Amino acid sequence: MGIVERLVPDSLWELFQAAMPEPPVRPQGGGRRRADDRAVLAAILFVATSGCAWRQLPPVFGASWQTVHRRFTDWTTARVWAKLHRVILDELGANGDLDWSRCAIDSVSVRALKGGPLTGPNPTDRGKKGSKIHLLTDRNGLPMSLGISGANTHDSQGLEPLVRGIPPIRSRRGPRRRRPGKLHGDKGYDYDHLRKWLRARNITPRIARRGVESSERLGRHRWVVERTMAWLNGFRRLHRRYEQRAEHFLGFAAIACALICFRRLAS
C-alpha cells in the first residue's frame, strides 16, 4: 500500500468526495494536468500530522508544495474541512455511535508564532501571543463542535458559539439532533447566565461552582474532553499556530477533529 492510500484509505476518500467542491473546468487544448486530488489530500494530511512545513513536503505525493498549499487554501475557503467533519458525524450518528446523553466542553491554548487575527496575549505563557482552541465533545470524546479565539479570550465566551455550532446530525432513529442532554464544564464556565441559557435550550448544565465544589467531582464525565485534547496533540501542526490566517489554523483543527471521528468510524 502506497503512502497516499495509507493516509487516505478508500472509505475516507469516499467521504471526502461528498464534501469537496467540483474541480474547476480547464479550457481545452493545453495547460498542465491538474494534480490528483487524492494525492494532494494525502499531502495535506501529512502536513497536519507530521507538522512539517509546506516547503518540506516530500516529492512522493507527486505535486509541488505550492500546488498543495494552494489547494489547501481553496478547500479551506470552501469550508471543505468543516463539511468533511459533518459528513463523518452524520455517519457516526446514523450508526448510533454518538452518545448525546452528556457532552463536555474545554479549551487549550497554543502559541502563535506569526501573530495574526484571533490571537492575543496568553496569560499562562508570559503574555506571548497565542490562540485558543475551544472544543465540545460527546460522552465518548468525539469532537462535535470547535472554534478558535485569541488566547486571552475567557473560556466562558466560547460556550454559546460551540453549542450553537453543533450541526444537525443524523440519528439511527428519528429526526436529526443537535442538542445534548447535559453539558459538563469546569469552573471557567461558572456563570448564571450560561446556566440560564443552557436550560432555555433544554440542556442540563453540570458546571463546577467556584468556591463551592471541586472540578474533580465532574472528572468522571469531563476526562473524555481532556483525552480528546491529548488526541489533538497528536497532530503536530497544532502544537504551535504557524498560520497567520486564522481560517487556515481553524482548517487544521477541523482536519484533526474529522480524522479523530473517522478513526472511530473505521474501528
TORFI-738331 format. One record per residue (C-alpha): x, y, z. Coordinates in steps of 0.5 Angstrom, whole numbers, padded with zeros to 4 digits, always signed. Example, Ala and Ser with C-alpha at 12.3 -4.5 7.8 and 13.67 -1.06 7.14 Angstrom:
2
+0025-0009+0016;+0027-0002+0014;
***
This chain:
267
+0000+0000+0000;+0003+0007-0002;+0003+0013+0002;-0003+0016-0001;-0007+0010+0000;-0005+0009+0007;-0006+0017+0009;-0013+0017+0005;-0016+0010+0005;-0022+0009+0000;-0027+0010+0006;-0024+0017+0008;-0023+0019+0000;-0031+0017-0001;-0033+0021+0005;-0028+0027+0003;-0031+0027-0004;-0038+0028-0001;-0035+0035+0002;-0030+0037-0004;-0033+0042-0009;-0033+0041-0016;-0026+0042-0019;-0025+0048-0024;-0026+0046-0031;-0020+0047-0035;-0020+0050-0042;-0019+0045-0048;-0012+0045-0052;-0007+0045-0047;-0005+0047-0040;-0001+0043-0034;-0005+0037-0032;-0009+0038-0025;-0005+0035-0019;-0009+0029-0017;-0014+0031-0011;-0013+0025-0007;-0005+0025-0007;-0006+0033-0005;-0011+0031+0000;-0006+0026+0003;+0000+0031+0003;-0005+0036+0007;-0006+0030+0012;+0002+0029+0012;+0003+0036+0014;-0003+0036+0019;+0000+0030+0023;+0008+0031+0022;+0008+0038+0023;+0013+0039+0017;+0013+0046+0013;+0010+0046+0007;+0017+0047+0003;+0019+0041+0007;+0014+0036+0003;+0017+0030+0000;+0016+0029-0007;+0013+0022-0006;+0006+0026-0007;+0007+0028-0014;+0005+0035-0013;+0009+0041-0011;+0009+0044-0005;+0006+0051-0008;+0000+0046-0011;-0001+0043-0004;-0001+0050-0001;-0006+0053-0006;-0011+0047-0006;-0011+0047+0002;-0013+0055+0001;-0018+0054-0004;-0021+0048+0000;-0021+0052+0007;-0024+0058+0003;-0030+0053+0001;-0030+0050+0008;-0029+0043+0006;-0026+0041+0013;-0032+0043+0017;-0036+0040+0011;-0032+0033+0012;-0033+0033+0019;-0040+0034+0019;-0041+0028+0014;-0037+0024+0018;-0041+0026+0024;-0047+0024+0020;-0044+0017+0019;-0043+0016+0026;-0050+0019+0028;-0053+0014+0023;-0049+0008+0026;-0051+0010+0033;-0044+0012+0035;-0045+0019+0038;-0048+0019+0046;-0052+0025+0047;-0053+0024+0054;-0047+0028+0056;-0043+0033+0053;-0036+0036+0055;-0033+0043+0054;-0026+0045+0055;-0020+0049+0051;-0013+0049+0050;-0008+0055+0048;-0002+0055+0043;+0003+0060+0042;+0002+0064+0035;+0009+0064+0032;+0007+0069+0027;+0001+0073+0030;-0005+0075+0026;-0012+0075+0027;-0015+0071+0033;-0009+0072+0037;-0008+0075+0044;-0003+0075+0050;-0003+0068+0053;-0004+0069+0061;-0001+0062+0062;+0005+0064+0057;+0008+0070+0060;+0004+0074+0055;+0006+0071+0049;+0002+0072+0043;-0003+0065+0043;-0009+0062+0040;-0014+0058+0044;-0018+0052+0041;-0025+0051+0044;-0028+0044+0044;-0034+0041+0045;-0035+0033+0045;-0040+0028+0046;-0040+0023+0052;-0034+0019+0048;-0030+0024+0047;-0032+0025+0040;-0031+0032+0038;-0038+0035+0035;-0036+0043+0035;-0030+0047+0035;-0028+0054+0035;-0022+0059+0036;-0020+0065+0039;-0015+0069+0042;-0011+0066+0048;-0014+0072+0052;-0021+0070+0051;-0024+0067+0057;-0027+0060+0057;-0034+0062+0058;-0034+0066+0052;-0034+0060+0048;-0039+0056+0051;-0045+0059+0047;-0042+0059+0040;-0040+0052+0041;-0047+0050+0043;-0050+0054+0037;-0044+0051+0033;-0047+0043+0034;-0049+0041+0027;-0056+0038+0026;-0053+0031+0026;-0057+0024+0023;-0060+0019+0028;-0060+0012+0028;-0068+0013+0029;-0072+0020+0029;-0070+0027+0026;-0063+0030+0026;-0061+0032+0033;-0056+0038+0035;-0057+0039+0043;-0054+0034+0048;-0058+0032+0055;-0053+0035+0059;-0046+0039+0059;-0040+0039+0063;-0035+0044+0064;-0030+0047+0069;-0030+0053+0074;-0029+0057+0068;-0036+0057+0065;-0039+0058+0072;-0044+0064+0070;-0051+0064+0072;-0053+0067+0065;-0050+0061+0062;-0054+0056+0066;-0060+0060+0064;-0058+0060+0057;-0057+0052+0057;-0063+0051+0061;-0067+0055+0056;-0065+0050+0051;-0067+0044+0055;-0059+0043+0056;-0058+0041+0064;-0052+0045+0066;-0047+0041+0070;-0041+0046+0071;-0037+0046+0078;-0038+0052+0082;-0032+0057+0084;-0031+0056+0092;-0037+0051+0093;-0035+0045+0089;-0029+0042+0086;-0028+0041+0079;-0026+0034+0081;-0033+0032+0082;-0034+0032+0075;-0028+0029+0073;-0031+0022+0071;-0035+0026+0066;-0030+0031+0064;-0024+0027+0063;-0026+0025+0056;-0025+0032+0053;-0019+0032+0056;-0017+0026+0053;-0019+0029+0046;-0015+0035+0047;-0009+0030+0048;-0011+0027+0041;-0011+0034+0038;-0004+0034+0041;-0002+0028+0036;-0003+0033+0030;+0004+0036+0031;+0001+0042+0026;-0003+0044+0032;+0003+0045+0037;+0004+0052+0035;+0000+0056+0031;+0004+0057+0025;-0001+0060+0020;-0002+0068+0020;-0009+0067+0017;-0014+0065+0023;-0018+0061+0018;-0012+0056+0016;-0011+0055+0023;-0018+0053+0024;-0018+0049+0018;-0012+0045+0021;-0016+0044+0027;-0022+0042+0023;-0018+0037+0020;-0016+0034+0027;-0023+0033+0029;-0025+0030+0023;-0020+0025+0023;-0021+0023+0030;-0028+0022+0029;-0026+0018+0022;-0022+0013+0027;-0028+0012+0031;-0032+0010+0025;-0027+0006+0022;-0025+0002+0028;
***
